[in-house]
Amino acid sequence: MPRKSASPRNIAVFTSGGDAPGMNAAIRAVVRTAIYYGHRIFGIYRGYEGMIDGEISELFSTSVSNIIHRGGTILKTARSARFMTEAGMAKAYEQLRRYDIDYVIALGGDGTFRGALDFSKRYRIPFVGVPCTIDNDLYGTDYTIGFDTAINTAMQAIDKIRDTAAAHDRLFFVEVMGRDAGFIAMRSGIATGAEAILIPEDKLSIKQLIELLRRGWQRQKTSCIVVVAEGDEEGGAFEVAEKVKKQFRQYETRVTVIGHLQRGGSPTCNDRVLASRLGVAAVEAALAGKKNVMVGMRHTRIVYTPFRKAVKHHQTVNPDMLRLANILSI
Ligand code: F6P
């Protein structure tokens, strides 16, 4: 563990990409850990955009009081096209130099780490990444900050849809987020007893889906839930519903897209604890001299993955979860 420092450093923290519940808990952990070890900590607002524009100010212990339970991010976030240009990165470097920043802690997903990797090839200010995304698609950690809250939000929404589906004997197609990964669909589908789960990692065709629904109909299932990951090859929930309706009309159908509800709300206990652990680990990694790595949690242990590896690979859905979903959906 690093000691309290005799030569204080200036550390900066920012959030970037899609917000994720637990980002605030991670900011709090980063800020307080840096102060604990005797360093100054600066917040960069609006992600890489604010880095380019110099929206930077010092944070104190009280700056992060009463935020551990709040969704969103007090530092705001953005997706930045400017940072992908040489001119944007040069401007960001100038701003970091202006505040004598020695280290940057980046809270975000693979787009954020890709930006950090590009920057590290040109400039000598190192980054440490903290995985924050509801999608859980990052290599180098079992779970990303925000995923647990998102799946619980999706689960609660689907439970409510189940009530009305059962009351009206309807077939519902429910679309959940996840970009091109099926983690949210898989977890929320299993947790709500969905009759079918469509994810990009599995090639369930419309024909197979109809066969599955038909078998349920023959077994007297009066209502059904199909969870569709937004990135599924057959399309989103509206598209899948249209394709199914062309050949299978036994149920009256409805479509619900849960959307950005999944990104907000108070983080779950798991997300708050994960964010606290990874926030502390990120600062300690920086103080130990680790550069351009993402901190993650594997089997309850802190691990470090170089950005170049983290952005090259994707976490994969456990095939056993798919098997389990198939067995339980009969
Ligand atoms: O990466 C998080 C995420 O919520 C994805 O699940 C989704 O595809 C995307 O962001 C939506 O992005 P935006 O908020 O920019 O529409």
Boltz pocket constraint, residues with backbone or C-beta under 6 A from the ligand:
constraints:
  - pocket:
      binder: B
      contacts: [[A, 18], [A, 19], [A, 109], [A, 133], [A, 134], [A, 135], [A, 177], [A, 178], [A, 179], [A, 230], [A, 263]]
      max_distance: 6.0
